[in-house]
Amino acid sequence: MLRLTRTEWLLLVLFITLLIFPLQYISRSLDMSTLTSWRWVFADKGPASVFLLLLPAALLALPLSGSDLPEKHPAVSLFLLAVLSCLPFINSPEYLLDSTRYFLQAKYLKVHGISAFFQEWGGEITAWTDLPLVPLIYGILFKLFGETKSVIAFFNVLLFGLIPIITYLIGQLLWDRTTGFLAGVLIMASPYLLSQVPLMLVDIHVMFFLLLAVCTFLYTLERGGFLLTLGAAMAIIIALFCKYSTWPMLGVLGIIVLIRIDTQPGIVIKRSLGVAVLTGLLLGAIFMWKGALILEQINFLRTYQLSGLKNWQEGYAAVFFFQAHPYILLAALFGCCRAAINRDRKIFIIVWFAVMVFFLELKRLRYLLPLLPFLSLTAAYGLQSITHAQVRRYIAYCGVLSSLVIGIWVYRPFLAVTSMSNLKNAGIFLNTLQTDAVEVYCLPQAHSLGNTSVAVPILDLYTDKKIYQNQTWNSEEGYRRAQNGSLRFTWELTQPTYYRDKKYADLQLPVVVISSEPISNMPKHLAEKYPSSRLIRKFTNSSKVFRYQTFVTVFDTD
């Protein structure tokens, strides 16, 4: 490394930190992200205000990096940093339609109970390509604390707070405490990740349980014992049943065995076989329960999802240069070089994920999120090439604070005015009406292949009113048009019976119309049913960059 004094290093990092943002902004046309592309988030916001905030953020990182107190209390420090980093996003609206599936599955458990949930998974519960673990957790939360978005958001934030702690433990097991701590900090250097935490999705849970499986497996190889072996097997099963994308990721456990086998061959083989046997028994029991459905889903993923990935790519530039701070990638490259020089075979754990990403051509952000902690571990290992502890911490804190500036000042306002935010705002407004239920009617999408009706469950998430919708969700024409598209699932979801409760059919209820374009008048056949209706509220937020739109108009029918 360059022989610089600590002060020279700090000035160099400050300069590079302030240089990175202009480079990102100038090259924003390269960001092919499909949600928070810099081409869109900066459409109505210039770079000057962001740059003026980045300067004090980088200066604030100086005194923070000068103290080693957080590193002396890593668990508490990392938990607080993670929770505080994503709290600004806790009131973000659900802006991805995938939330619909997880809400419907969770609500089924709340309405019908856990035994019915397990019995009807893949039957009355449309499973699509989902696995049951995360909807099960959401359903239990609904059952215990009520069917509200705040319950989900706070749970996800608390779960996210544990992710850097587990990353720290893995780093400590593989290398040392300092590497683990820096890796835990670097996880927060991604504005995209922070914006995803409160959403009713599964990506944060996949990240958490994948890390938990790797961590418990490492501890089992290190210490042995039946309880650790059983814990590792259960953690692996839980990770497997978060999302199918974790299945190839867990191949890293075999790499860990190969790396550790030189130290104590007999013990490592014995302990890893113990985990494998227990995992196989648990997996066998699950396959006896839903094996046919799982094989059917895997075949569908192979024929539809895998081929569809080629059309749903976002590119590596989007992932590693815009949606995660470039310091992570740069430091990770240093980490690979350092491992090659030191012949440190533990780097093959990270190489496994890199090979998998390139082999499967995974260029979609949500599929790569669970790998961020492992990339952060490599980056932290690379930062150890710098002899000054404060400089290492300064790089990490600059990455985090820069990402917070981008996330809070740019991403959050952009996401707050997407058309999906109208569902949240409408739901809050409906809670103020003096009625127990509302009638919802959906108009077809004008520019998207998606089904407007799947926005109804997201509205349901934000309102405590009962929803009545006298419309069928499925359409042969819609399904045929979207068969090869990413929104095909919107035409395959089954409408829950509680949205067609006949006791509301003849009541004079407020009418909520969800449409892909703003309207001022009630649809014709509804106007005939409610001749004295009047418009009482319109919700017309739109970022104007997405084809699928959800404008909401509320009519009083009295």
C-alpha positions in Angstrom: 0.0 0.0 0.0 1.0 3.7 -0.3 3.2 4.9 2.5 1.1 7.8 3.6 0.7 9.3 7.0 -2.7 9.0 8.7 -3.6 12.7 7.9 -2.7 12.2 4.3 -4.9 9.1 4.2 -7.8 10.9 5.7 -7.5 13.8 3.2 -7.3 11.3 0.3 -10.4 9.5 1.5 -12.3 12.8 2.0 -11.3 13.8 -1.6 -12.4 10.5 -3.1 -15.7 10.5 -1.1 -16.6 13.9 -2.5 -15.4 12.9 -6.0 -17.5 9.7 -6.2 -20.9 11.4 -6.2 -20.2 13.7 -9.2 -18.9 10.7 -11.1 -22.1 8.8 -10.2 -24.3 11.7 -11.2 -22.5 12.3 -14.5 -22.8 8.6 -15.5 -26.3 8.1 -14.1 -27.5 7.1 -17.6 -25.7 3.8 -16.9 -28.0 2.9 -14.0 -30.5 0.4 -15.3 -32.2 -0.2 -11.9 -35.9 -0.8 -12.2 -36.9 1.0 -9.0 -34.5 3.7 -7.9 -32.5 4.3 -11.0 -30.4 7.5 -10.8 -31.9 8.4 -14.2 -35.3 8.8 -12.4 -34.5 9.8 -8.8 -32.5 12.8 -9.9 -35.0 13.8 -12.6 -36.5 16.6 -10.5 -33.6 17.1 -8.1 -30.2 18.6 -9.0 -26.9 17.5 -7.6 -26.0 20.7 -5.7 -28.1 20.1 -2.6 -26.9 16.5 -2.3 -23.2 17.5 -2.7 -23.7 20.2 0.0 -25.0 17.5 2.4 -22.2 15.1 1.5 -19.5 17.5 2.7 -20.7 17.8 6.3 -21.5 14.0 6.3 -17.9 13.3 5.3 -16.6 15.7 8.0 -18.9 14.1 10.6 -17.3 10.8 9.8 -14.0 12.1 11.0 -14.7 12.3 14.7 -16.7 9.1 14.5 -13.8 7.3 13.0 -11.5 8.7 15.7 -13.2 6.7 18.4 -12.7 3.0 18.9 -15.6 2.8 21.4 -18.1 1.3 19.0 -15.6 -1.4 18.1 -15.3 -2.3 21.7 -19.0 -2.8 22.0 -19.7 -4.2 18.5 -23.1 -5.9 19.0 -24.8 -2.8 20.6 -23.1 -0.4 18.2 -23.9 -2.3 15.0 -27.5 -2.9 16.1 -28.1 0.8 16.8 -26.4 1.9 13.6 -28.5 -0.5 11.5 -31.8 0.4 13.2 -31.2 4.2 13.1 -30.1 3.9 9.4 -33.4 2.5 8.2 -35.8 4.3 10.6 -36.1 7.2 8.1 -37.7 4.8 5.7 -40.1 3.1 8.1 -43.1 5.0 6.8 -42.4 4.3 3.1 -45.3 3.0 1.1 -45.3 -0.5 -0.4 -44.2 0.2 -3.9 -43.7 -3.4 -5.2 -46.6 -5.6 -6.2 -44.9 -8.7 -4.8 -46.1 -7.4 -1.4 -49.6 -8.4 -2.4 -48.7 -12.1 -2.4 -47.1 -12.0 1.0 -50.0 -10.0 2.5 -52.6 -12.4 1.1 -50.7 -15.5 2.4 -50.2 -13.9 5.8 -53.8 -12.8 6.1 -55.0 -16.3 5.3 -53.1 -17.5 8.4 -54.6 -14.7 10.5 -58.2 -15.5 9.3 -58.0 -19.3 9.2 -55.2 -20.3 11.6 -51.8 -22.0 11.3 -53.1 -25.5 10.6 -55.2 -24.3 7.7 -52.2 -22.3 6.5 -50.1 -25.4 6.2 -52.8 -27.5 4.8 -53.8 -25.0 2.1 -50.3 -23.9 1.1 -50.3 -24.4 -2.7 -54.0 -25.1 -2.7 -56.4 -22.3 -1.6 -53.3 -20.2 -0.9 -51.7 -19.3 -4.2 -48.0 -20.2 -3.6 -46.7 -18.9 -7.0 -42.9 -19.4 -6.6 -43.0 -18.4 -2.9 -42.0 -20.5 0.0 -44.0 -20.5 3.3 -41.6 -19.3 6.0 -41.8 -15.5 5.7 -45.5 -15.4 5.1 -45.9 -17.6 8.1 -43.9 -15.1 10.2 -46.0 -12.2 8.9 -49.2 -14.1 9.6 -48.2 -14.8 13.2 -47.4 -11.1 13.6 -50.8 -10.2 12.3 -52.4 -12.7 14.6 -50.5 -11.4 17.7 -50.3 -7.7 17.1 -53.0 -6.8 14.5 -53.1 -6.5 10.7 -51.1 -3.3 10.3 -48.2 -2.2 8.2 -46.4 -0.7 11.3 -46.2 -4.2 12.8 -44.4 -5.5 9.7 -42.1 -2.5 9.4 -40.9 -2.5 13.0 -40.3 -6.3 12.9 -38.2 -6.0 9.7 -36.2 -3.1 11.2 -35.4 -5.1 14.3 -34.5 -8.1 12.2 -32.3 -6.0 10.1 -30.5 -4.8 13.2 -29.3 -8.3 13.8 -27.8 -8.7 10.3 -24.6 -6.7 10.9 -24.1 -8.5 14.2 -24.2 -11.9 12.6 -21.9 -10.6 9.9 -19.5 -9.4 12.6 -19.5 -12.9 14.1 -18.8 -14.5 10.8 -15.9 -12.1 10.2 -14.6 -12.8 13.7 -14.7 -16.6 13.0 -13.0 -16.3 9.6 -10.5 -13.5 10.4 -10.7 -11.2 13.4 -13.0 -8.8 15.3 -11.9 -5.7 13.4 -12.7 -7.3 10.0 -16.1 -8.4 11.4 -16.9 -5.0 12.8 -16.0 -3.1 9.5 -18.0 -5.7 7.5 -21.0 -5.0 9.7 -20.7 -1.3 9.2 -20.3 -1.6 5.4 -23.7 -3.4 5.1 -25.4 0.0 5.7 -23.5 1.6 2.8 -26.3 0.8 0.4 -29.2 3.3 0.0 -31.2 0.8 -1.9 -31.0 -1.8 0.9 -32.0 0.7 3.5 -35.1 1.6 1.5 -36.1 -2.0 1.3 -36.1 -2.9 5.0 -39.6 -1.9 6.0 -41.3 -3.4 3.0 -43.6 -6.5 3.3 -41.2 -8.6 1.2 -38.8 -11.5 1.9 -35.3 -10.1 0.9 -34.2 -9.0 4.3 -35.3 -12.3 5.8 -33.4 -14.2 3.1 -30.3 -12.2 4.0 -30.7 -12.8 7.7 -31.4 -16.5 7.6 -28.7 -17.1 5.0 -26.2 -15.4 7.3 -27.6 -17.3 10.3 -27.1 -20.7 8.5 -23.5 -19.8 7.6 -22.7 -18.5 11.1 -24.2 -21.5 13.0 -22.5 -23.9 10.6 -19.1 -22.3 11.2 -19.7 -22.5 15.0 -20.6 -26.1 14.6 -17.4 -26.9 12.8 -15.5 -24.9 15.4 -17.0 -26.3 18.6 -19.2 -29.3 17.8 -21.9 -30.6 20.1 -25.4 -31.8 19.4 -27.3 -28.6 20.2 -25.1 -26.6 17.8 -25.4 -29.3 15.1 -29.2 -29.3 15.5 -29.2 -25.5 15.4 -27.1 -25.4 12.3 -29.4 -28.0 10.6 -32.5 -26.0 11.6 -30.9 -22.7 10.4 -30.2 -24.3 7.0 -33.7 -25.6 6.6 -35.1 -22.2 7.6 -32.9 -20.5 5.0 -33.9 -23.0 2.4 -37.6 -22.2 2.9 -37.2 -18.4 2.7 -36.7 -18.3 -1.0 -35.5 -20.6 -3.8 -32.6 -18.4 -4.6 -31.0 -19.4 -1.3 -30.7 -23.0 -2.4 -27.6 -22.5 -4.7 -26.3 -19.9 -2.2 -26.1 -22.5 0.5 -23.6 -24.4 -1.6 -21.1 -22.2 0.2 -21.3 -24.6 3.1 -19.5 -27.2 1.0 -16.8 -24.6 0.3 -16.4 -23.9 4.0 -15.9 -27.7 4.7 -13.2 -27.9 2.0 -11.4 -24.9 3.5 -11.6 -26.2 7.1 -10.9 -29.8 6.3 -7.1 -29.3 6.4 -7.1 -28.2 10.0 -8.8 -31.2 11.6 -10.0 -33.5 8.9 -11.6 -36.1 11.1 -13.5 -33.7 13.3 -14.6 -31.4 10.4 -15.9 -34.4 8.4 -17.7 -35.8 11.4 -19.3 -32.5 12.4 -20.3 -31.6 8.8 -21.8 -35.0 8.3 -23.8 -34.6 11.5 -25.3 -31.3 10.1 -25.9 -32.9 6.7 -27.8 -35.9 8.2 -30.0 -33.8 10.4 -30.7 -31.4 7.6 -31.5 -34.3 5.3 -34.0 -35.8 7.8 -35.7 -32.4 8.2 -35.8 -31.8 4.5 -37.2 -35.3 3.9 -40.1 -34.6 6.3 -40.9 -31.4 4.5 -40.8 -33.1 1.1 -43.2 -35.7 2.4 -45.5 -32.8 3.2 -45.3 -30.7 0.0 -42.7 -32.5 -2.2 -44.9 -32.5 -5.3 -45.6 -28.7 -5.0 -41.9 -27.9 -4.4 -40.8 -29.9 -7.5 -43.6 -28.2 -9.5 -42.3 -24.8 -8.4 -38.7 -25.7 -9.2 -39.7 -26.7 -12.7 -41.6 -23.5 -13.1 -38.6 -21.5 -12.0 -36.4 -23.4 -14.5 -38.8 -22.8 -17.4 -40.1 -19.3 -16.6 -38.1 -17.5 -14.0 -34.6 -18.5 -15.2 -35.3 -17.7 -18.8 -37.1 -14.5 -17.7 -34.0 -13.3 -15.9 -32.4 -12.5 -19.3 -35.1 -9.9 -19.9 -35.3 -8.5 -16.3 -31.6 -7.6 -15.9 -30.4 -4.4 -14.2 -26.7 -4.7 -14.8 -23.7 -4.9 -12.5 -23.1 -1.2 -12.8 -26.5 -0.6 -11.2 -25.7 -3.0 -8.4 -22.1 -2.2 -7.5 -21.7 1.5 -8.5 -25.1 3.2 -7.8 -27.2 1.1 -5.4 -24.3 0.2 -3.1 -21.5 2.6 -2.3 -18.5 2.0 -4.6 -16.2 1.8 -1.6 -17.6 -1.7 -1.0 -16.6 -3.0 -4.5 -13.2 -1.2 -4.4 -12.3 -2.6 -1.0 -13.6 -6.0 -2.0 -11.2 -6.1 -5.0 -8.4 -5.1 -2.6 -9.6 -8.0 -0.4 -9.3 -10.5 -3.2 -5.8 -9.2 -4.1 -4.7 -9.4 -0.4 -6.1 -13.0 -0.1 -4.2 -14.0 -3.3 -1.0 -12.6 -1.9 -1.5 -14.2 1.5 -2.8 -17.4 0.0 -5.8 -17.1 2.3 -8.2 -19.8 1.1 -11.1 -18.4 3.1 -11.6 -15.9 0.3 -13.1 -18.9 -1.7 -16.2 -18.5 0.4 -16.8 -15.1 -1.3 -15.5 -16.4 -4.7 -18.3 -19.0 -4.5 -20.9 -16.3 -4.5 -19.1 -14.3 -7.3 -19.0 -17.4 -9.5 -22.6 -18.1 -8.9 -23.6 -14.6 -9.7 -21.7 -14.6 -13.0 -22.6 -18.2 -13.9 -26.4 -17.6 -13.4 -26.1 -14.0 -14.8 -27.8 -12.6 -11.8 -28.0 -8.9 -12.5 -31.1 -8.1 -10.6 -30.8 -6.1 -7.3 -33.3 -8.0 -5.2 -31.6 -11.4 -6.0 -28.2 -10.0 -5.1 -29.1 -8.3 -1.8 -28.5 -11.4 0.4 -24.9 -11.5 -0.9 -24.1 -8.0 0.3 -22.9 -9.1 3.7 -20.4 -11.5 2.1 -19.2 -8.8 -0.2 -18.8 -6.5 2.8 -16.8 -9.1 4.6 -14.4 -9.2 1.6 -14.3 -5.4 1.6 -13.5 -5.3 5.3 -10.7 -7.8 4.8 -9.3 -5.6 2.0 -9.4 -2.6 4.3 -7.0 -4.4 6.7 -4.3 -3.6 4.1 -4.4 0.0 5.5 -2.3 0.2 8.7 -4.2 3.1 10.3 -7.3 1.9 12.2 -8.9 5.4 12.0 -8.6 5.5 8.2 -10.2 2.0 7.9 -13.1 3.2 10.0 -13.3 6.5 8.1 -13.7 4.8 4.8 -16.5 2.6 6.2 -18.3 5.5 7.9 -18.0 7.7 4.8 -19.7 5.0 2.7 -22.5 4.7 5.2 -23.1 8.4 5.7 -23.0 9.1 2.0 -25.5 6.3 1.4 -27.8 7.8 4.1 -27.6 11.2 2.4 -28.6 9.7 -1.0 -31.2 7.5 0.6 -32.9 10.0 2.8 -32.6 13.1 0.6 -33.2 11.5 -2.8 -34.6 8.0 -2.7 -37.2 8.5 0.1 -38.9 11.5 -1.5 -38.9 9.8 -4.9 -40.5 6.6 -3.5 -43.0 8.6 -1.4 -44.7 10.0 -4.6 -44.9 6.8 -6.7 -48.4 6.0 -7.7 -48.4 3.1 -5.2 -48.2 5.7 -2.4 -51.8 6.6 -3.3 -52.9 3.2 -1.8 -51.3 4.1 1.5 -52.7 7.6 1.5 -56.1 6.4 0.5 -56.1 3.7 3.2 -55.3 6.3 5.9 -58.1 8.5 4.6 -60.6 5.7 4.6 -59.9 5.1 8.3 -61.4 8.5 9.0 -64.7 7.7 7.3 -67.7 6.8 9.5 -68.3 3.4 7.9 -67.3 -0.2 8.6 -66.7 -1.1 4.9 -65.9 0.3 1.5 -66.6 -1.0 -2.0 -63.6 -1.2 -4.3 -63.7 -1.2 -8.1 -60.7 -1.5 -10.4 -60.3 -0.3 -13.9 -57.9 -2.0 -16.3 -54.3 -0.8 -16.7 -53.8 1.4 -19.7 -50.1 0.9 -20.2 -49.1 -2.1 -18.1 -49.7 -5.9 -18.5 -50.4 -6.1 -14.8 -53.8 -6.7 -13.1 -55.1 -3.6 -11.2 -57.0 -5.8 -8.7 -53.8 -7.0 -7.1 -53.4 -3.5 -5.7 -56.5 -4.1 -3.5 -54.6 -6.2 -0.8 -52.0 -3.3 -0.5 -54.9 -0.9 0.1 -56.2 -3.4 2.7 -52.9 -3.4 4.5 -53.3 0.4 5.1 -57.0 0.5 6.1 -59.0 -1.1 8.9 -62.2 -1.0 6.8 -63.6 -4.2 5.4 -63.2 -4.3 1.6 -66.0 -5.5 -0.7 -65.1 -6.0 -4.4 -67.6 -7.5 -6.7 -65.1 -8.2 -9.5 -63.2 -11.4 -10.5 -59.5 -11.1 -10.5 -58.7 -13.6 -13.2 -58.9 -12.9 -16.9 -57.9 -15.2 -19.7 -57.0 -12.3 -21.9 -54.9 -10.7 -19.2 -53.2 -14.0 -18.4 -52.4 -14.6 -22.1 -50.9 -11.1 -22.6 -48.7 -11.3 -19.5 -47.7 -14.9 -19.8 -44.0 -14.2 -20.4 -43.9 -11.0 -18.4 -42.8 -10.3 -14.9 -46.3 -9.4 -13.8 -47.8 -12.8 -14.9 -48.5 -13.6 -11.2 -51.0 -10.8 -11.0 -53.4 -12.8 -13.2 -52.9 -16.0 -11.3 -53.7 -14.9 -7.8 -57.0 -16.2 -6.4 -59.3 -13.6 -5.0 -60.0 -14.2 -1.3 -63.6 -15.0 -0.4 -63.5 -12.2 2.3 -63.4 -9.6 -0.5 -66.7 -10.9 -1.8 -68.7 -11.0 1.4 -72.4 -10.8 0.2 -73.5 -9.0 3.3 -72.0 -5.8 1.8 -73.6 -6.3 -1.6 -76.7 -4.3 -1.1 -75.3 -1.6 1.3 -74.7 2.0 0.3 -70.9 2.0 0.8 -68.3 4.6 -0.1 -66.8 3.5 -3.4 -63.0 3.4 -4.0 -62.0 3.3 -7.7 -58.4 2.2 -8.4 -57.3 3.2 -12.0 -54.2 3.6 -14.1 -55.2 7.2 -15.0 -56.8 10.0 -12.9 -60.6 10.1 -13.1 -63.2 12.6 -11.8 -66.4 10.7 -12.5 -67.5 7.3 -11.3 -67.5 4.5 -13.9 -70.7 4.4 -15.9 -72.3 1.2 -14.5 -71.5 2.3 -10.9 -72.9 5.7 -11.5 -76.2 4.0 -12.5 -76.1 2.0 -9.2 -75.3 5.1 -7.2 -76.9 8.1 -9.0 -76.4 10.5 -6.1 -72.7 9.8 -5.7 -70.1 12.6 -5.3 -66.4 12.7 -5.4 -64.8 13.3 -1.9 -61.1 12.7 -2.4 -58.5 12.0 -5.2 -55.0 10.6 -4.7 -52.9 11.3 -7.8 -49.3 10.9 -6.9 -47.2 9.6 -9.7 -43.5 9.4 -10.5 -44.4 9.0 -14.2 -41.7 6.5 -14.8 -43.5 3.2 -14.2 -46.1 1.7 -16.5 -48.2 0.2 -13.7 -50.1 3.0 -12.0 -52.6 3.1 -9.1 -54.6 6.3 -8.9 -57.3 6.2 -6.2 -60.6 8.1 -6.3 -63.1 8.0 -3.4 -66.8 8.6 -3.9 -69.5 9.1 -1.3 -72.7 7.3 -2.3 -75.2 8.7 0.2 
